[in-house]
Amino acid sequence: MTSHYRNTISIVSLLCCLYITSASARSSIRQYTDDFNTNLQQWSRTKPNVGEVNYVDKLQEISSRDYKVSASNAVKGLRDRPPSSYTLKMESFNTLLKSNYAERYESRPFAVGGYNWTLVVYPNGNKKDSGSEYLSLYVAIDNSTLVAAHQEVLADLRFYIFNNNERKYFTIQDTTVWRFNVFKTMWGFSQVLPVDTFKDPKNGYLYDGDHCEFGVDVIIPSIAENSELFSATEKFYNPTFTWTIRGFSTLLKDMYSSDVFTIGGRSWNIQVYPNGRGEGEGKFLSMFLKLNGEEKLRPYEKVYVRAKLRVLNQSKLNNVQNQLDSWFSRAVPSWGFRKLISFDDLRDSSKGFLVNDMLMVQVEMEAVSSTKYFP
């Protein structure tokens, strides 16, 4: 009897062990299967599958949380000129406003810059982009028109809504460029206008019962191939040039020119009109700084000069000078003063400007510009 009881206990213990082991195995198998399925799903979502590219892009296109635009960058206003890239006119807009399923309206593709684009309108706002209760406007690129998967297309976007009251177009644009690629196929504004503002006929956006008009400009900016570099030199090894004119009272010509001198990488002459020029004729000495004729400027090129033109006082008293601040060009190669010093002061020997019939004039260069052009 005792032996039978012991055998029974042993059998029951063995069965319990087998059950526990089996349950543990089943749990391990189920856990492994769950982990495998999870990893498989994650791998399926991330693996590069050409057949699923459009589907993935579509998800990213409508999930526009990545496409938010800072309100501080948005510029709004009214303009007369209509859209240049695409126009979308609607005569049954309220039908879309009332729909719970027609989340957005997509235009047919239109071409700009060698790419296909689509204008996307969310009548009740893009809720995935914080656009609830607003009208949302976007542009999407057809990524099949991209040359390579890593290609990036930069575009300036300007969206339009026609205002029938003003007979102008409400516009909204961003101050920064938009970057399109296979992972970011849609850009735009989630909060263009409040829906209540848009649908109120008094505001002019929804007119003639149910009509409205949208538009967009897609501009593909190109990198400038032509450029220029402007710079100005303000320190010179020898910034002055002095010209001594002897026998001043014997000068008979209208104008006399100094020898050529070079300052700031340019060649110059001083021009003196002994009997004056223009409104200074007969009463004042006239003096000009001239860009030498050997300097070959392009038709559009200009040289900025800041300088002082002086008549030196040979008695070491105060000089007479005027400040020159001008642009020199092929059309205007000289600048100066027609009334630099009066003949009364010049010929008064006590004032020290004309000594022994000798006149000394000077230019002091303070700034000379140069411009480099590429190419």
Salt bridges, closest charged atoms under 4 A:
GLU61 OE2 - ARG104 NH2 3.22
GLU103 OE2 - LYS128 NZ 3.67
GLU106 OE2 - LYS58 NZ 3.52
GLU106 OE2 - ARG104 NH2 2.70
GLU152 OE1 - ARG179 NH1 2.90
ASP196 OD1 - LYS199 NZ 3.84
ASP217 OD2 - ARG81 NH2 3.12
ASP217 OD2 - ARG158 NH1 3.18
GLU234 OE2 - ARG306 NH2 3.34
GLU279 OE1 - ARG338 NH1 2.94
GLU295 OE1 - ARG266 NH1 2.91
GLU301 OE2 - ARG266 NH2 3.06
GLU301 OE1 - ARG298 NH1 3.69
ASP345 OD1 - LYS351 NZ 2.53
GLU364 OE1 - ARG310 NH2 2.31
GLU366 OE1 - ARG306 NE 3.41
GLU366 OE2 - LYS308 NZ 2.33
